[in-house]
Amino acid sequence: MSSTLPATPIDRSPPDPARGGGRRRARADHVPWVRPALLALLLATAVLYLWGLGASGWANSFYAAAAQAGSQDWTAFFFGSSDAANSITVDKTPASLWVMDLSARLFGVNAWSLLVPQALMGVATVGLLFAAVRRWYGPAAGLIAGAAMALTPVAVLMFRFNNPDALLVLLMVAGAYAVVRAVESGATKWLVWAGVFVGFGFLAKMLQALLLVPVFALVYLIAGPPKLGRRILQLLLAGVALVVSAGWYVAVVELMPASMRPYIGGSQNNSLLELTLGYNGLGRLNGNESGSVGGRPGGGWGETGWMRMFDAAQGGQVAWLLPAALILLAVGLAVTARAARTDRTRAGYVLWGGWLLITAGVFSFMAGIFHAYYTVALAPAIGALAGMGAVTLWRRWSGAWAAPAAAVTVVLTAWWSFELLGRSGDFLPWLRWVVLLGGLLAALGLLASIWLPVRVAWVSAVLALAMVLAGPGAYAMDTAATPHGGSIPSAGPFVTGGSGGRGGHGPGGMPPGAAQGVPGVQGQGGTARNGGAPRDNQPQGGAPRGGMGRGGGMGGLLNGTTPDQDMVDLLRREAGSYTWVAATIGAQNASGYQLATGHPVMPIGGFNGSDPSPTLAQFQQYAADQKIHYFIAGDRGPMRGDSGNDTAAQISAWVAATFKATTVGGVTVYDLTSSTGSAS
């Protein structure tokens, strides 16, 4: 905590720049230790997020293959196609791919060029969170917030991974920072920037970014300096900025003839609007997701309810400081209940508390596809509330209630860390006792400081901070030290009954039916069969093979394949004569072949293998025109959780009946240029 913070019960709301308070705050915030402390935090975050990053190889090969495609073809870049021949897109809007595509164009397609941008986004997010919290609560609060977020295990995971969540969280925090500036100044430009950041967040991960819109609007309506009419007008302009920054892309895709663009992956009707509102929209809430696999209509992705964020699948990912954040949110709102409308201390609690409650509430009750790594979106709000709350209590320390409130918060957090660490019984078993006993000692010291010299409060506060961060910090280190791959990575060590790293998926981690087969997917060494065993072979470009370490299996649907050299040599043979060197069922299955060969591989059915792309007639025409050289088959039957299309099964059956099968490296392959009958 900052030496500039008073050890008295003075309630110092952030100063008003209009009355000269801005200069006083600037002097307080630029005491000599602040800048070195911030640089140390950012440097430590960079080391944590970058060290050994290449060990994860392609990480999520689904997105790695799309980034490879975008680095080869500008049409694939714009639409986010899975392959450079533009047969189908990924099942998200492509903003996060644009970052990787540009990096791959500059530095080549390899693990570092794809993953370093994610890590740098993590460092930038920590810096922005510090800046946002510092403005109203001081540098100590900003540092605590940044450290708490940086050490959140799921944040370490996702800022070392190539899913869209890294860019999404960065843009969400940027939007919150813009709202903070808007509340300070009343300037329309900052609200417009908030709308722009949310709009581009939509282009990263669609409707999830919009969860913060009501929170941002409420904060400005409550605390914005202008009169009500002007505040409403400013918010309308921010809404326009949001619609324009997100809607231009939707408009282009929807208005462009389907024949001039790739199929929209994840949709059943080749529509980005359908993908936005259905599979990636309302379907996530009610569980009715056409084309989804593994789940079931009306749900099937784990138990829902208020305790979901604390259960075995999610608790160790993000919930270490969640009880403390909720307590400190209540304290902050209580002490500012009678403050003026424009009080920034209260506005900050509404901002970050609203972020936490709305996002956690949606995650807790969504019946559709839900994975533990989604909870990275909670990390900034939890970190912010931890930092804000700690400083709020300190500023009122001589009050009768501050020390007991702090002690209760520390004891509860230490006990909760003790429980979470106990779920990983083989992981540093001594640490849970250190955290529990150290937390109790720190709480006693905080209580005793009411009667003892102030240095006792300082020492106890430092000990308390160390204890509450020890558990997530240990999980964070373990996460950074372990390669991750596949589509459902998880942070930290094995968790009994959960989705922890070295184990499998339990309640809330993997949906019912996950062990069933996927059409056309054949396990072949790598992760397609064993769900994440490390391999030593290297892909093109020198990066370790992705899809290893920790990740889900689902019969190969969620992990890229690892073809052997004979298969790679076969696919590269006369590759320049074909639009696609091969076709296979499912984008993850196709991704391994594409990354290994450097040539387009058609992912029939998109990510789930359940999209009607291409149709049987289209595939037959491609074969007749000799645009596809090989079809790579599998030994498992169709897998559909609800109303997905069965086009992939039709194509598989037609190929098996029409072309001669051979085996390469234990995998069944059909040469589509040499039929046993009619290829029409």
Long-range contacts (C-beta under 8 A, 24 or more apart in sequence): 1-140, 1-144, 1-390, 1-391, 1-394, 1-458, 1-461, 1-462, 2-31, 2-34, 2-138, 2-139, 2-140, 2-391, 3-31, 3-33, 4-28, 4-29, 4-31, 4-138, 4-139, 4-140, 5-138, 5-140, 5-391, 5-394, 5-395, 6-395, 7-394, 7-397, 7-398, 7-454, 7-457, 8-397, 8-398, 9-395, 9-396, 9-397, 9-398, 9-399, 9-402, 10-395, 10-396, 11-335, 11-395, 11-396, 12-395, 13-339, 13-343, 13-344, 13-345, 14-135, 14-136, 14-137, 14-344, 14-345, 17-184, 28-138, 29-134, 29-138, 29-139, 31-139, 34-139, 37-139, 37-143, 38-127, 38-130, 38-139, 38-142, 38-143, 38-146, 41-126, 41-130, 41-143, 41-146, 41-147, 41-150, 42-123, 42-126, 42-127, 44-150, 45-122, 45-123, 45-126, 45-146, 45-150, 46-119, 46-120, 46-123, 48-150, 48-151, 48-156, 48-476, 48-477, 48-480, 49-118, 49-119, 49-122, 49-123, 49-156, 49-159, 49-160, 49-480, 50-116, 50-119, 51-480, 52-480, 52-481, 53-111, 53-112, 53-115, 53-116, 53-119, 53-160, 54-110, 54-111, 54-112, 54-115, 54-543, 54-544, 55-483, 55-544, 55-549, 56-111, 56-115, 56-160, 56-161, 56-483, 56-484, 56-485, 56-544, 56-546, 56-548, 56-549, 57-111, 57-483, 57-485, 57-539, 57-543, 57-544, 57-545, 57-546, 57-547, 57-548, 58-111, 58-114, 58-162, 58-485, 58-539, 58-543, 58-545, 58-546, 58-547, 58-560, 58-591, 58-595, 59-111, 59-114, 59-115, 59-160, 59-161, 59-162, 59-484, 59-485, 59-489, 59-546, 60-161, 60-162, 60-163, 60-485, 60-486, 60-487, 60-489, 60-546, 61-485, 61-546, 61-547, 61-559, 61-560, 61-588, 61-591, 61-592, 61-595, 62-90, 62-487, 62-560, 62-587, 62-588, 62-591, 62-607, 63-90, 63-96, 63-97, 63-100, 63-114, 63-162, 63-163, 63-164, 64-100, 64-109, 64-114, 64-162, 64-546, 64-560, 64-591, 64-595, 65-560, 65-587, 65-590, 65-591, 65-594, 65-595, 65-601, 66-90, 66-94, 66-97, 67-97, 67-100, 67-101, 67-104, 67-109, 67-114, 67-162, 68-104, 68-109, 68-594, 68-595, 68-598, 69-594, 69-600, 70-94, 70-97, 70-98, 70-100, 70-101, 70-104, 71-101, 71-104, 71-105, 71-109, 75-261, 75-262, 76-262, 77-101, 79-253, 79-261, 79-262, 81-262, 82-265, 82-587, 82-590, 82-591, 82-603, 82-606, 83-580, 83-590, 83-594, 83-600, 83-601, 83-602, 83-603, 84-600, 85-579, 85-580, 85-600, 85-602, 86-261, 86-262, 87-262, 87-263, 87-580, 87-600, 87-602, 87-603, 87-613, 87-614, 88-262, 88-263, 88-264, 88-265, 88-587, 88-602, 88-603, 88-606, 88-611, 88-613, 89-262, 89-263, 89-264, 89-265, 90-265, 90-266, 90-587, 90-607, 91-265, 91-266, 91-275, 91-279, 91-280, 91-606, 91-607, 92-164, 92-204, 92-205, 92-206, 92-266, 92-280, 93-202, 93-203, 93-204, 93-205, 93-206, 93-249, 93-272, 94-203, 95-164, 95-167, 95-200, 95-203, 95-204, 96-162, 96-163, 96-164, 96-166, 96-167, 96-168, 96-204, 96-205, 99-167, 100-162, 108-541, 109-540, 109-541, 109-595, 109-598, 110-541, 110-542, 110-543, 111-541, 111-543, 111-544, 111-546, 112-543, 114-162, 115-160, 115-161, 115-162, 117-166, 118-158, 118-159, 118-160, 118-161, 118-162, 118-166, 119-159, 119-160, 121-159, 121-166, 121-167, 121-169, 121-170, 122-150, 122-155, 122-158, 122-159, 122-160, 122-166, 122-170, 124-170, 125-149, 125-159, 125-169, 125-170, 125-173, 125-380, 126-150, 128-170, 128-173, 128-174, 128-177, 129-173, 129-380, 129-383, 129-384, 131-177, 132-173, 132-176, 132-177, 132-180, 132-384, 133-348, 133-384, 133-387, 133-388, 135-180, 135-181, 135-184, 136-180, 136-344, 136-345, 136-347, 136-348, 136-388, 137-345, 137-348, 137-387, 137-388, 137-391, 137-392, 138-391, 140-387, 140-390, 140-391, 141-387, 141-388, 141-390, 141-391, 142-387, 143-387, 144-383, 144-386, 144-387, 144-390, 144-391, 144-465, 145-380, 145-383, 145-384, 145-386, 145-387, 145-388, 146-383, 146-387, 147-383, 147-469, 148-321, 148-382, 148-383, 148-386, 148-387, 148-469, 148-472, 149-379, 149-380, 149-382, 149-383, 149-384, 150-383, 150-476, 151-469, 151-472, 151-473, 151-476, 152-317, 152-318, 152-320, 152-321, 152-376, 152-379, 152-382, 152-383, 152-472, 152-476, 153-316, 153-317, 153-318, 153-320, 153-472, 153-475, 153-476, 153-478, 153-479, 153-491, 153-492, 154-317, 154-318, 154-372, 154-373, 154-375, 154-376, 154-379, 154-491, 155-376, 155-379, 155-476, 156-476, 156-479, 156-480, 156-491, 157-317, 157-373, 157-376, 157-479, 157-484, 157-489, 157-490, 157-491, 158-373, 158-376, 160-479, 160-480, 160-484, 161-373, 161-484, 161-489, 163-373, 164-204, 164-205, 165-205, 165-373, 165-374, 165-376, 165-377, 167-201, 167-204, 167-205, 168-201, 168-204, 168-205, 168-208, 168-209, 168-377, 169-376, 169-377, 169-379, 169-380, 171-197, 171-198, 171-200, 171-201, 171-204, 171-209, 172-197, 172-198, 172-201, 172-209, 172-212, 172-355, 172-377, 172-380, 173-380, 175-201, 175-212, 175-216, 176-212, 176-216, 176-351, 176-352, 176-355, 176-380, 179-216, 179-219, 179-220, 179-351, 180-348, 180-351, 182-220, 182-224, 182-234, 183-219, 183-220, 183-223, 183-224, 183-225, 183-342, 183-344, 183-347, 184-344, 185-225, 186-224, 186-225, 186-226, 188-234, 188-237, 191-220, 191-234, 191-235, 191-237, 191-238, 191-241, 192-237, 192-238, 192-241, 193-241, 194-238, 195-237, 195-238, 195-239, 195-240, 195-241, 195-242, 195-245, 196-241, 196-242, 196-245, 198-242, 198-245, 198-246, 199-241, 199-242, 199-243, 199-244, 199-245, 199-246, 199-247, 200-245, 200-246, 202-242, 202-245, 202-246, 203-245, 203-246, 203-249, 206-275, 206-276, 206-280, 206-281, 207-276, 207-280, 207-281, 207-284, 208-374, 208-377, 211-358, 211-359, 211-362, 211-377, 212-355, 212-358, 212-359, 213-242, 214-354, 214-358, 215-350, 215-351, 215-354, 215-355, 215-358, 216-351, 218-350, 218-354, 219-347, 219-350, 219-351, 219-354, 222-341, 222-346, 222-347, 222-350, 223-341, 223-342, 223-343, 223-344, 223-346, 223-347, 223-350, 224-342, 225-342, 250-276, 263-606, 263-611, 263-613, 263-614, 265-587, 265-606, 265-607, 265-611, 265-613, 266-291, 266-606, 266-607, 266-608, 266-611, 267-291, 267-611, 268-611, 268-612, 268-643, 268-644, 268-645, 270-613, 283-368, 283-369, 284-366, 284-368, 284-369, 284-370, 285-362, 285-365, 285-366, 285-367, 285-368, 286-367, 286-368, 287-367, 287-368, 288-368, 288-642, 289-368, 289-369, 289-641, 289-642, 290-642, 290-643, 290-644, 291-608, 291-610, 291-611, 291-642, 291-643, 291-644, 291-645, 292-368, 292-369, 292-608, 292-610, 292-641, 292-642, 292-644, 293-513, 293-518, 293-554, 293-557, 293-608, 293-609, 293-610, 293-639, 293-640, 293-641, 293-644, 294-510, 294-511, 294-512, 294-513, 294-514, 294-554, 294-557, 294-639, 294-641, 295-368, 295-369, 295-511, 295-512, 295-513, 295-641, 295-642, 296-511, 296-512, 296-513, 296-641, 296-642, 297-641, 297-642, 297-643, 298-367, 299-367, 299-368, 300-367, 300-511, 300-512, 300-513, 300-641, 301-367, 301-368, 301-369, 301-370, 301-508, 301-511, 302-370, 302-507, 302-508, 302-509, 302-511, 303-507, 303-508, 304-364, 304-365, 304-366, 304-367, 305-364, 305-365, 306-364, 307-364, 308-363, 308-364, 308-365, 308-508, 309-360, 309-363, 309-364, 309-375, 309-378, 311-498, 311-507, 311-508, 312-423, 312-495, 312-496, 312-497, 312-498, 312-499, 312-506, 312-507, 312-508, 312-509, 313-372, 313-490, 313-495, 313-498, 313-499, 313-505, 313-506, 313-507, 313-508, 313-509, 314-372, 314-375, 314-498, 314-508, 315-420, 315-423, 315-495, 315-498, 316-420, 316-423, 316-424, 316-475, 316-491, 316-492, 316-495, 316-498, 316-500, 317-372, 317-373, 317-375, 317-490, 317-491, 317-492, 318-375, 318-376, 318-378, 318-379, 318-382, 319-375, 319-416, 319-420, 320-413, 320-416, 320-417, 320-420, 320-468, 320-471, 320-472, 320-475, 321-382, 321-383, 321-386, 321-413, 321-468, 321-472, 322-360, 322-378, 322-382, 323-412, 323-413, 323-416, 324-385, 324-386, 324-389, 324-409, 324-412, 324-413, 324-468, 325-356, 325-381, 325-382, 325-385, 325-386, 325-389, 326-356, 327-389, 327-405, 327-408, 327-409, 327-412, 328-385, 328-386, 328-388, 328-389, 328-390, 328-392, 328-393, 328-409, 329-353, 329-356, 329-385, 329-389, 331-389, 331-392, 331-393, 331-405, 332-385, 332-388, 332-389, 332-392, 335-392, 335-396, 345-392, 348-384, 348-388, 349-385, 349-388, 352-380, 352-381, 352-384, 352-385, 352-388, 353-381, 353-385, 355-380, 355-381, 356-381, 356-382, 356-385, 370-508, 371-488, 371-509, 372-488, 372-490, 372-498, 372-499, 372-508, 372-509, 373-488, 373-489, 373-490, 373-491, 390-461, 390-465, 394-461, 397-449, 397-457, 403-446, 403-447, 403-449, 403-450, 403-457, 404-447, 406-443, 406-446, 406-461, 406-464, 407-443, 407-444, 407-446, 407-447, 408-443, 410-439, 410-442, 410-443, 410-446, 410-464, 410-467, 410-468, 411-439, 411-440, 411-443, 413-439, 413-467, 413-468, 414-438, 414-439, 414-440, 414-442, 414-443, 414-467, 414-468, 415-439, 417-467, 417-468, 417-470, 417-471, 417-472, 420-471, 421-471, 421-474, 423-495, 423-496, 423-497, 423-498, 423-500, 424-492, 424-493, 424-494, 424-495, 424-496, 424-500, 425-496, 426-493, 426-494, 427-474, 427-478, 427-492, 427-493, 427-494, 428-474, 431-470, 431-471, 431-474, 432-471, 434-467, 434-470, 435-467, 435-470, 435-471, 438-463, 438-466, 438-467, 438-470, 439-464, 439-467, 439-468, 442-467, 482-549, 482-550, 483-534, 483-544, 483-548, 483-549, 483-550, 484-549, 484-550, 484-551, 485-527, 485-532, 485-546, 485-547, 485-548, 485-549, 485-550, 485-551, 485-559, 485-560, 486-527, 486-531, 486-532, 486-547, 486-550, 486-551, 486-552, 486-553, 486-558, 486-559, 486-560, 487-551, 487-552, 487-557, 487-558, 487-559, 487-588, 488-551, 488-552, 488-558, 489-550, 489-551, 490-550, 499-552, 501-549, 501-550, 502-550, 504-531, 504-552, 505-552, 509-552, 510-552, 510-554, 511-641, 513-639, 513-641, 514-552, 514-553, 514-554, 514-555, 515-553, 515-554, 515-555, 516-554, 516-555, 516-636, 516-639, 517-555, 517-634, 517-635, 517-636, 517-637, 517-638, 517-639, 518-554, 518-555, 518-556, 518-557, 518-585, 518-586, 518-589, 518-609, 518-634, 518-636, 518-638, 518-639, 519-585, 519-586, 519-605, 519-609, 519-634, 519-636, 519-637, 519-638, 519-639, 519-648, 519-649, 519-652, 520-584, 520-585, 520-586, 520-589, 520-604, 520-609, 520-632, 520-633, 520-634, 520-636, 520-648, 520-652, 521-555, 521-556, 521-557, 521-561, 521-584, 521-585, 521-586, 521-589, 521-609, 521-634, 521-636, 522-556, 522-632, 522-633, 522-634, 522-635, 522-636, 522-666, 522-667, 522-668, 523-555, 523-556, 524-561, 524-562, 524-563, 524-564, 524-665, 524-666, 524-667, 525-562, 525-564, 525-666, 526-559, 526-560, 526-561, 526-562, 526-592, 527-551, 527-553, 527-556, 527-559, 527-560, 527-561, 527-562, 528-556, 528-559, 528-560, 528-561, 528-562, 528-589, 528-592, 529-556, 531-559, 532-559, 535-562, 537-562, 537-564, 539-595, 539-596, 540-595, 540-596, 540-597, 540-598, 546-595, 547-592, 554-639, 555-636, 555-639, 556-586, 556-588, 556-589, 556-634, 556-636, 557-586, 557-588, 557-589, 557-608, 557-609, 557-639, 558-588, 559-588, 560-588, 560-589, 560-591, 560-592, 560-595, 561-588, 561-589, 561-591, 561-592, 561-593, 562-592, 562-596, 563-592, 563-593, 563-596, 563-665, 563-667, 564-665, 566-664, 566-665, 567-593, 567-596, 567-664, 567-665, 567-667, 567-669, 568-593, 568-596, 568-597, 570-630, 570-664, 570-669, 571-596, 571-597, 571-599, 571-601, 571-629, 571-630, 572-597, 572-599, 574-629, 575-599, 575-629, 577-629, 578-626, 578-627, 578-628, 578-629, 579-622, 579-627, 579-628, 580-622, 580-627, 580-628, 580-629, 581-629, 581-630, 582-628, 582-629, 582-630, 582-631, 582-632, 582-669, 583-619, 583-622, 583-628, 583-630, 583-631, 583-632, 583-672, 584-631, 584-632, 584-633, 584-634, 585-609, 585-634, 585-648, 585-651, 585-652, 586-648, 589-632, 589-634, 593-632, 602-628, 604-647, 604-648, 604-651, 605-645, 605-647, 605-648, 608-644, 609-638, 609-639, 609-644, 609-648, 610-640, 610-644, 610-645, 610-648, 611-644, 611-645, 611-647, 612-645, 612-647, 613-647, 614-647, 614-651, 615-647, 616-647, 616-650, 616-651, 616-654, 619-651, 619-654, 620-654, 620-679, 620-680, 623-672, 623-679, 624-679, 624-680, 626-672, 626-673, 628-672, 629-671, 629-672, 629-673, 630-669, 630-670, 630-671, 630-672, 631-655, 631-659, 631-669, 631-670, 631-672, 632-667, 632-668, 632-669, 633-661, 633-667, 633-668, 633-669, 633-670, 634-668, 635-668
